[in-house]
Amino acid sequence: MRWTGVAFFEADPAAGLVPDADARRLLADLVGRPNDDRLVLNEGRFFDRQGRRLLVEEATAH
């Protein structure tokens, strides 16, 4: 699938390395979160295809 954006999230640096099974679980939990709330992308670093940093803003009804 062609991508139009990418998000990078940093794990807790104080936690150090985690076992692969834990890392897979944490990643699976993170992957589903933006489907429920797009603002989650602001917790990481979100970029478009041109490398521009993006922020997601909550839309308001007028």
PDB file with SEQRES, HELIX, SHEET and CRYST1 records, atoms N, CA, C and O in Angstrom:
SEQRES   1 A   62  MET ARG TRP THR GLY VAL ALA PHE PHE GLU ALA ASP PRO          
SEQRES   2 A   62  ALA ALA GLY LEU VAL PRO ASP ALA ASP ALA ARG ARG LEU          
SEQRES   3 A   62  LEU ALA ASP LEU VAL GLY ARG PRO ASN ASP ASP ARG LEU          
SEQRES   4 A   62  VAL LEU ASN GLU GLY ARG PHE PHE ASP ARG GLN GLY ARG          
SEQRES   5 A   62  ARG LEU LEU VAL GLU GLU ALA THR ALA HIS                      
HELIX    1 AA1 PRO A   13  ALA A   15  5                                   3    
HELIX    2 AA2 ASP A   20  ASP A   36  1                                  17    
HELIX    3 AA3 ARG A   38  GLU A   43  5                                   6    
SHEET    1 AA1 3 GLY A   5  PHE A   8  0                                        
SHEET    2 AA1 3 ARG A  45  ASP A  48 -1                                        
SHEET    3 AA1 3 ARG A  53  LEU A  54 -1                                        
CRYST1    1.000    1.000    1.000  90.00  90.00  90.00 P 1           1          
ATOM      1  N   MET A   1       0.846  -1.167   0.000  1.00  0.00           N  
ATOM      2  CA  MET A   1       0.000   0.000   0.000  1.00  0.00           C  
ATOM      3  C   MET A   1       0.896   1.236   0.000  1.00  0.00           C  
ATOM      4  O   MET A   1       1.887   1.293   0.729  1.00  0.00           O  
ATOM      5  N   ARG A   2       0.547   2.207  -0.808  1.00  0.00           N  
ATOM      6  CA  ARG A   2       1.280   3.477  -0.803  1.00  0.00           C  
ATOM      7  C   ARG A   2       0.976   4.230   0.478  1.00  0.00           C  
ATOM      8  O   ARG A   2      -0.160   4.231   0.952  1.00  0.00           O  
ATOM      9  N   TRP A   3       1.975   4.858   1.027  1.00  0.00           N  
ATOM     10  CA  TRP A   3       1.756   5.600   2.261  1.00  0.00           C  
ATOM     11  C   TRP A   3       1.721   7.090   1.971  1.00  0.00           C  
ATOM     12  O   TRP A   3       2.364   7.564   1.034  1.00  0.00           O  
ATOM     13  N   THR A   4       0.973   7.824   2.774  1.00  0.00           N  
ATOM     14  CA  THR A   4       0.904   9.280   2.642  1.00  0.00           C  
ATOM     15  C   THR A   4       1.444   9.978   3.879  1.00  0.00           C  
ATOM     16  O   THR A   4       1.603  11.199   3.887  1.00  0.00           O  
ATOM     17  N   GLY A   5       1.721   9.220   4.909  1.00  0.00           N  
ATOM     18  CA  GLY A   5       2.282   9.789   6.126  1.00  0.00           C  
ATOM     19  C   GLY A   5       2.871   8.691   6.988  1.00  0.00           C  
ATOM     20  O   GLY A   5       2.594   7.506   6.802  1.00  0.00           O  
ATOM     21  N   VAL A   6       3.687   9.116   7.933  1.00  0.00           N  
ATOM     22  CA  VAL A   6       4.314   8.164   8.848  1.00  0.00           C  
ATOM     23  C   VAL A   6       4.398   8.821  10.219  1.00  0.00           C  
ATOM     24  O   VAL A   6       4.613  10.028  10.332  1.00  0.00           O  
ATOM     25  N   ALA A   7       4.225   8.002  11.267  1.00  0.00           N  
ATOM     26  CA  ALA A   7       4.336   8.506  12.631  1.00  0.00           C  
ATOM     27  C   ALA A   7       5.374   7.679  13.383  1.00  0.00           C  
ATOM     28  O   ALA A   7       5.419   6.455  13.266  1.00  0.00           O  
ATOM     29  N   PHE A   8       6.198   8.367  14.147  1.00  0.00           N  
ATOM     30  CA  PHE A   8       7.211   7.725  14.982  1.00  0.00           C  
ATOM     31  C   PHE A   8       6.875   7.996  16.439  1.00  0.00           C  
ATOM     32  O   PHE A   8       6.573   9.129  16.815  1.00  0.00           O  
ATOM     33  N   PHE A   9       6.930   6.957  17.251  1.00  0.00           N  
ATOM     34  CA  PHE A   9       6.660   7.078  18.676  1.00  0.00           C  
ATOM     35  C   PHE A   9       7.861   6.537  19.440  1.00  0.00           C  
ATOM     36  O   PHE A   9       8.454   5.530  19.052  1.00  0.00           O  
ATOM     37  N   GLU A  10       8.211   7.209  20.518  1.00  0.00           N  
ATOM     38  CA  GLU A  10       9.337   6.778  21.342  1.00  0.00           C  
ATOM     39  C   GLU A  10       8.818   6.046  22.570  1.00  0.00           C  
ATOM     40  O   GLU A  10       7.920   6.524  23.263  1.00  0.00           O  
ATOM     41  N   ALA A  11       9.386   4.903  22.822  1.00  0.00           N  
ATOM     42  CA  ALA A  11       9.052   4.166  24.034  1.00  0.00           C  
ATOM     43  C   ALA A  11       9.685   4.872  25.225  1.00  0.00           C  
ATOM     44  O   ALA A  11      10.514   5.765  25.056  1.00  0.00           O  
ATOM     45  N   ASP A  12       9.299   4.477  26.406  1.00  0.00           N  
ATOM     46  CA  ASP A  12       9.860   5.052  27.623  1.00  0.00           C  
ATOM     47  C   ASP A  12      11.344   4.705  27.702  1.00  0.00           C  
ATOM     48  O   ASP A  12      11.686   3.540  27.902  1.00  0.00           O  
ATOM     49  N   PRO A  13      12.242   5.695  27.549  1.00  0.00           N  
ATOM     50  CA  PRO A  13      13.676   5.385  27.563  1.00  0.00           C  
ATOM     51  C   PRO A  13      14.139   4.793  28.896  1.00  0.00           C  
ATOM     52  O   PRO A  13      15.116   4.045  28.931  1.00  0.00           O  
ATOM     53  N   ALA A  14      13.455   5.117  29.978  1.00  0.00           N  
ATOM     54  CA  ALA A  14      13.843   4.592  31.288  1.00  0.00           C  
ATOM     55  C   ALA A  14      13.558   3.094  31.399  1.00  0.00           C  
ATOM     56  O   ALA A  14      14.161   2.403  32.220  1.00  0.00           O  
ATOM     57  N   ALA A  15      12.639   2.595  30.570  1.00  0.00           N  
ATOM     58  CA  ALA A  15      12.271   1.182  30.628  1.00  0.00           C  
ATOM     59  C   ALA A  15      13.365   0.290  30.033  1.00  0.00           C  
ATOM     60  O   ALA A  15      13.447  -0.895  30.355  1.00  0.00           O  
ATOM     61  N   GLY A  16      14.193   0.858  29.176  1.00  0.00           N  
ATOM     62  CA  GLY A  16      15.246   0.062  28.548  1.00  0.00           C  
ATOM     63  C   GLY A  16      14.662  -0.898  27.522  1.00  0.00           C  
ATOM     64  O   GLY A  16      13.542  -0.714  27.044  1.00  0.00           O  
ATOM     65  N   LEU A  17      15.428  -1.913  27.196  1.00  0.00           N  
ATOM     66  CA  LEU A  17      14.985  -2.897  26.209  1.00  0.00           C  
ATOM     67  C   LEU A  17      13.893  -3.784  26.798  1.00  0.00           C  
ATOM     68  O   LEU A  17      13.905  -4.111  27.985  1.00  0.00           O  
ATOM     69  N   VAL A  18      12.956  -4.160  25.944  1.00  0.00           N  
ATOM     70  CA  VAL A  18      11.877  -5.054  26.375  1.00  0.00           C  
ATOM     71  C   VAL A  18      11.933  -6.319  25.532  1.00  0.00           C  
ATOM     72  O   VAL A  18      12.429  -6.290  24.406  1.00  0.00           O  
ATOM     73  N   PRO A  19      11.433  -7.423  26.059  1.00  0.00           N  
ATOM     74  CA  PRO A  19      11.407  -8.669  25.278  1.00  0.00           C  
ATOM     75  C   PRO A  19      10.579  -8.495  23.995  1.00  0.00           C  
ATOM     76  O   PRO A  19       9.650  -7.688  23.955  1.00  0.00           O  
ATOM     77  N   ASP A  20      10.919  -9.246  22.968  1.00  0.00           N  
ATOM     78  CA  ASP A  20      10.234  -9.145  21.677  1.00  0.00           C  
ATOM     79  C   ASP A  20       8.726  -9.290  21.808  1.00  0.00           C  
ATOM     80  O   ASP A  20       7.983  -8.537  21.178  1.00  0.00           O  
ATOM     81  N   ALA A  21       8.261 -10.229  22.602  1.00  0.00           N  
ATOM     82  CA  ALA A  21       6.820 -10.441  22.746  1.00  0.00           C  
ATOM     83  C   ALA A  21       6.140  -9.196  23.301  1.00  0.00           C  
ATOM     84  O   ALA A  21       5.052  -8.835  22.852  1.00  0.00           O  
ATOM     85  N   ASP A  22       6.770  -8.532  24.276  1.00  0.00           N  
ATOM     86  CA  ASP A  22       6.213  -7.296  24.833  1.00  0.00           C  
ATOM     87  C   ASP A  22       6.226  -6.183  23.788  1.00  0.00           C  
ATOM     88  O   ASP A  22       5.265  -5.421  23.681  1.00  0.00           O  
ATOM     89  N   ALA A  23       7.311  -6.085  23.016  1.00  0.00           N  
ATOM     90  CA  ALA A  23       7.414  -5.064  21.976  1.00  0.00           C  
ATOM     91  C   ALA A  23       6.323  -5.260  20.924  1.00  0.00           C  
ATOM     92  O   ALA A  23       5.720  -4.289  20.465  1.00  0.00           O  
ATOM     93  N   ARG A  24       6.069  -6.511  20.542  1.00  0.00           N  
ATOM     94  CA  ARG A  24       5.014  -6.780  19.556  1.00  0.00           C  
ATOM     95  C   ARG A  24       3.643  -6.358  20.088  1.00  0.00           C  
ATOM     96  O   ARG A  24       2.840  -5.773  19.362  1.00  0.00           O  
ATOM     97  N   ARG A  25       3.387  -6.663  21.364  1.00  0.00           N  
ATOM     98  CA  ARG A  25       2.114  -6.300  21.976  1.00  0.00           C  
ATOM     99  C   ARG A  25       1.952  -4.781  22.048  1.00  0.00           C  
ATOM    100  O   ARG A  25       0.885  -4.256  21.731  1.00  0.00           O  
ATOM    101  N   LEU A  26       3.003  -4.078  22.460  1.00  0.00           N  
ATOM    102  CA  LEU A  26       2.953  -2.627  22.548  1.00  0.00           C  
ATOM    103  C   LEU A  26       2.712  -2.005  21.171  1.00  0.00           C  
ATOM    104  O   LEU A  26       1.935  -1.059  21.039  1.00  0.00           O  
ATOM    105  N   LEU A  27       3.385  -2.541  20.144  1.00  0.00           N  
ATOM    106  CA  LEU A  27       3.201  -2.034  18.793  1.00  0.00           C  
ATOM    107  C   LEU A  27       1.781  -2.293  18.302  1.00  0.00           C  
ATOM    108  O   LEU A  27       1.168  -1.410  17.703  1.00  0.00           O  
ATOM    109  N   ALA A  28       1.255  -3.478  18.546  1.00  0.00           N  
ATOM    110  CA  ALA A  28      -0.115  -3.794  18.123  1.00  0.00           C  
ATOM    111  C   ALA A  28      -1.119  -2.865  18.799  1.00  0.00           C  
ATOM    112  O   ALA A  28      -2.072  -2.419  18.161  1.00  0.00           O  
ATOM    113  N   ASP A  29      -0.917  -2.571  20.075  1.00  0.00           N  
ATOM    114  CA  ASP A  29      -1.804  -1.639  20.781  1.00  0.00           C  
ATOM    115  C   ASP A  29      -1.727  -0.244  20.169  1.00  0.00           C  
ATOM    116  O   ASP A  29      -2.750   0.422  20.005  1.00  0.00           O  
ATOM    117  N   LEU A  30      -0.525   0.197  19.834  1.00  0.00           N  
ATOM    118  CA  LEU A  30      -0.331   1.530  19.277  1.00  0.00           C  
ATOM    119  C   LEU A  30      -0.928   1.656  17.881  1.00  0.00           C  
ATOM    120  O   LEU A  30      -1.514   2.688  17.553  1.00  0.00           O  
ATOM    121  N   VAL A  31      -0.791   0.633  17.065  1.00  0.00           N  
ATOM    122  CA  VAL A  31      -1.269   0.680  15.678  1.00  0.00           C  
ATOM    123  C   VAL A  31      -2.769   0.948  15.616  1.00  0.00           C  
ATOM    124  O   VAL A  31      -3.221   1.672  14.728  1.00  0.00           O  
ATOM    125  N   GLY A  32      -3.538   0.395  16.518  1.00  0.00           N  
ATOM    126  CA  GLY A  32      -4.985   0.574  16.483  1.00  0.00           C  
ATOM    127  C   GLY A  32      -5.480   1.888  17.054  1.00  0.00           C  
ATOM    128  O   GLY A  32      -6.602   2.300  16.761  1.00  0.00           O  
ATOM    129  N   ARG A  33      -4.674   2.553  17.859  1.00  0.00           N  
ATOM    130  CA  ARG A  33      -5.144   3.773  18.535  1.00  0.00           C  
ATOM    131  C   ARG A  33      -5.567   4.897  17.601  1.00  0.00           C  
ATOM    132  O   ARG A  33      -6.598   5.516  17.866  1.00  0.00           O  
ATOM    133  N   PRO A  34      -4.843   5.206  16.523  1.00  0.00           N  
ATOM    134  CA  PRO A  34      -5.285   6.304  15.644  1.00  0.00           C  
ATOM    135  C   PRO A  34      -6.640   6.053  14.971  1.00  0.00           C  
ATOM    136  O   PRO A  34      -7.309   7.000  14.560  1.00  0.00           O  
ATOM    137  N   ASN A  35      -7.044   4.791  14.858  1.00  0.00           N  
ATOM    138  CA  ASN A  35      -8.366   4.514  14.296  1.00  0.00           C  
ATOM    139  C   ASN A  35      -9.468   5.040  15.210  1.00  0.00           C  
ATOM    140  O   ASN A  35     -10.533   5.436  14.737  1.00  0.00           O  
ATOM    141  N   ASP A  36      -9.215   5.044  16.511  1.00  0.00           N  
ATOM    142  CA  ASP A  36     -10.193   5.526  17.482  1.00  0.00           C  
ATOM    143  C   ASP A  36     -10.089   7.025  17.720  1.00  0.00           C  
ATOM    144  O   ASP A  36     -11.096   7.686  17.971  1.00  0.00           O  
ATOM    145  N   ASP A  37      -8.872   7.564  17.641  1.00  0.00           N  
ATOM    146  CA  ASP A  37      -8.649   8.980  17.938  1.00  0.00           C  
ATOM    147  C   ASP A  37      -7.429   9.461  17.161  1.00  0.00           C  
ATOM    148  O   ASP A  37      -6.297   9.139  17.523  1.00  0.00           O  
ATOM    149  N   ARG A  38      -7.648  10.222  16.106  1.00  0.00           N  
ATOM    150  CA  ARG A  38      -6.548  10.705  15.256  1.00  0.00           C  
ATOM    151  C   ARG A  38      -5.573  11.604  16.015  1.00  0.00           C  
ATOM    152  O   ARG A  38      -4.417  11.734  15.611  1.00  0.00           O  
ATOM    153  N   LEU A  39      -6.021  12.228  17.112  1.00  0.00           N  
ATOM    154  CA  LEU A  39      -5.151  13.108  17.880  1.00  0.00           C  
ATOM    155  C   LEU A  39      -3.987  12.352  18.522  1.00  0.00           C  
ATOM    156  O   LEU A  39      -3.014  12.971  18.953  1.00  0.00           O  
ATOM    157  N   VAL A  40      -4.074  11.026  18.591  1.00  0.00           N  
ATOM    158  CA  VAL A  40      -2.981  10.202  19.107  1.00  0.00           C  
ATOM    159  C   VAL A  40      -1.709  10.455  18.296  1.00  0.00           C  
ATOM    160  O   VAL A  40      -0.607  10.344  18.833  1.00  0.00           O  
ATOM    161  N   LEU A  41      -1.846  10.788  17.027  1.00  0.00           N  
ATOM    162  CA  LEU A  41      -0.675  11.017  16.178  1.00  0.00           C  
ATOM    163  C   LEU A  41       0.183  12.164  16.713  1.00  0.00           C  
ATOM    164  O   LEU A  41       1.387  12.197  16.457  1.00  0.00           O  
ATOM    165  N   ASN A  42      -0.408  13.095  17.447  1.00  0.00           N  
ATOM    166  CA  ASN A  42       0.353  14.208  18.011  1.00  0.00           C  
ATOM    167  C   ASN A  42       1.247  13.767  19.167  1.00  0.00           C  
ATOM    168  O   ASN A  42       2.127  14.524  19.578  1.00  0.00           O  
ATOM    169  N   GLU A  43       1.045  12.572  19.696  1.00  0.00           N  
ATOM    170  CA  GLU A  43       1.890  12.065  20.774  1.00  0.00           C  
ATOM    171  C   GLU A  43       3.253  11.619  20.242  1.00  0.00           C  
ATOM    172  O   GLU A  43       4.208  11.465  21.003  1.00  0.00           O  
ATOM    173  N   GLY A  44       3.328  11.418  18.945  1.00  0.00           N  
ATOM    174  CA  GLY A  44       4.593  11.043  18.314  1.00  0.00           C  
ATOM    175  C   GLY A  44       5.036  12.148  17.379  1.00  0.00           C  
ATOM    176  O   GLY A  44       4.693  13.315  17.571  1.00  0.00           O  
ATOM    177  N   ARG A  45       5.783  11.782  16.387  1.00  0.00           N  
ATOM    178  CA  ARG A  45       6.199  12.711  15.332  1.00  0.00           C  
ATOM    179  C   ARG A  45       5.567  12.193  14.046  1.00  0.00           C  
ATOM    180  O   ARG A  45       5.844  11.075  13.613  1.00  0.00           O  
ATOM    181  N   PHE A  46       4.713  13.021  13.439  1.00  0.00           N  
ATOM    182  CA  PHE A  46       3.910  12.645  12.286  1.00  0.00           C  
ATOM    183  C   PHE A  46       4.389  13.463  11.088  1.00  0.00           C  
ATOM    184  O   PHE A  46       4.450  14.690  11.163  1.00  0.00           O  
ATOM    185  N   PHE A  47       4.734  12.788   9.972  1.00  0.00           N  
ATOM    186  CA  PHE A  47       5.284  13.444   8.790  1.00  0.00           C  
ATOM    187  C   PHE A  47       4.521  13.029   7.535  1.00  0.00           C  
ATOM    188  O   PHE A  47       3.979  11.926   7.457  1.00  0.00           O  
ATOM    189  N   ASP A  48       4.490  13.936   6.550  1.00  0.00           N  
ATOM    190  CA  ASP A  48       3.923  13.583   5.252  1.00  0.00           C  
ATOM    191  C   ASP A  48       5.035  13.043   4.357  1.00  0.00           C  
ATOM    192  O   ASP A  48       6.181  12.916   4.787  1.00  0.00           O  
ATOM    193  N   ARG A  49       4.688  12.726   3.105  1.00  0.00           N  
ATOM    194  CA  ARG A  49       5.670  12.129   2.178  1.00  0.00           C  
ATOM    195  C   ARG A  49       6.838  13.055   1.871  1.00  0.00           C  
ATOM    196  O   ARG A  49       7.917  12.582   1.514  1.00  0.00           O  
ATOM    197  N   GLN A  50       6.647  14.360   2.003  1.00  0.00           N  
ATOM    198  CA  GLN A  50       7.716  15.315   1.724  1.00  0.00           C  
ATOM    199  C   GLN A  50       8.578  15.589   2.966  1.00  0.00           C  
ATOM    200  O   GLN A  50       9.492  16.412   2.909  1.00  0.00           O  
ATOM    201  N   GLY A  51       8.298  14.916   4.076  1.00  0.00           N  
ATOM    202  CA  GLY A  51       9.097  15.083   5.280  1.00  0.00           C  
ATOM    203  C   GLY A  51       8.669  16.241   6.164  1.00  0.00           C  
ATOM    204  O   GLY A  51       9.368  16.594   7.114  1.00  0.00           O  
ATOM    205  N   ARG A  52       7.510  16.838   5.851  1.00  0.00           N  
ATOM    206  CA  ARG A  52       7.025  17.959   6.672  1.00  0.00           C  
ATOM    207  C   ARG A  52       6.342  17.411   7.919  1.00  0.00           C  
ATOM    208  O   ARG A  52       5.559  16.464   7.840  1.00  0.00           O  
ATOM    209  N   ARG A  53       6.637  18.002   9.061  1.00  0.00           N  
ATOM    210  CA  ARG A  53       6.017  17.587  10.322  1.00  0.00           C  
ATOM    211  C   ARG A  53       4.582  18.094  10.329  1.00  0.00           C  
ATOM    212  O   ARG A  53       4.321  19.252  10.001  1.00  0.00           O  
ATOM    213  N   LEU A  54       3.662  17.228  10.702  1.00  0.00           N  
ATOM    214  CA  LEU A  54       2.249  17.568  10.731  1.00  0.00           C  
ATOM    215  C   LEU A  54       1.711  17.456  12.156  1.00  0.00           C  
ATOM    216  O   LEU A  54       2.194  16.645  12.947  1.00  0.00           O  
ATOM    217  N   LEU A  55       0.719  18.267  12.472  1.00  0.00           N  
ATOM    218  CA  LEU A  55      -0.027  18.170  13.714  1.00  0.00           C  
ATOM    219  C   LEU A  55      -1.493  18.004  13.360  1.00  0.00           C  
ATOM    220  O   LEU A  55      -1.982  18.648  12.432  1.00  0.00           O  
ATOM    221  N   VAL A  56      -2.185  17.165  14.070  1.00  0.00           N  
ATOM    222  CA  VAL A  56      -3.605  16.942  13.841  1.00  0.00           C  
ATOM    223  C   VAL A  56      -4.376  17.862  14.788  1.00  0.00           C  
ATOM    224  O   VAL A  56      -4.136  17.871  15.995  1.00  0.00           O  
ATOM    225  N   GLU A  57      -5.295  18.629  14.227  1.00  0.00           N  
ATOM    226  CA  GLU A  57      -6.119  19.513  15.046  1.00  0.00           C  
ATOM    227  C   GLU A  57      -7.533  18.968  15.090  1.00  0.00           C  
ATOM    228  O   GLU A  57      -8.024  18.392  14.119  1.00  0.00           O  
ATOM    229  N   GLU A  58      -8.172  19.156  16.217  1.00  0.00           N  
ATOM    230  CA  GLU A  58      -9.553  18.709  16.355  1.00  0.00           C  
ATOM    231  C   GLU A  58     -10.464  19.661  15.586  1.00  0.00           C  
ATOM    232  O   GLU A  58     -10.368  20.880  15.728  1.00  0.00           O  
ATOM    233  N   ALA A  59     -11.342  19.094  14.777  1.00  0.00           N  
ATOM    234  CA  ALA A  59     -12.273  19.911  14.002  1.00  0.00           C  
ATOM    235  C   ALA A  59     -13.429  20.333  14.887  1.00  0.00           C  
ATOM    236  O   ALA A  59     -13.866  19.588  15.765  1.00  0.00           O  
ATOM    237  N   THR A  60     -13.916  21.538  14.643  1.00  0.00           N  
ATOM    238  CA  THR A  60     -15.082  22.030  15.385  1.00  0.00           C  
ATOM    239  C   THR A  60     -16.203  22.277  14.407  1.00  0.00           C  
ATOM    240  O   THR A  60     -15.976  22.752  13.294  1.00  0.00           O  
ATOM    241  N   ALA A  61     -17.408  21.959  14.817  1.00  0.00           N  
ATOM    242  CA  ALA A  61     -18.588  22.195  13.977  1.00  0.00           C  
ATOM    243  C   ALA A  61     -18.995  23.666  14.100  1.00  0.00           C  
ATOM    244  O   ALA A  61     -18.970  24.238  15.189  1.00  0.00           O  
ATOM    245  N   HIS A  62     -19.360  24.251  12.997  1.00  0.00           N  
ATOM    246  CA  HIS A  62     -19.804  25.660  13.020  1.00  0.00           C  
ATOM    247  C   HIS A  62     -21.268  25.746  12.748  1.00  0.00           C  
ATOM    248  O   HIS A  62     -21.828  26.842  12.725  1.00  0.00           O  
TER     249      HIS A  62                                                      
END                                                                             
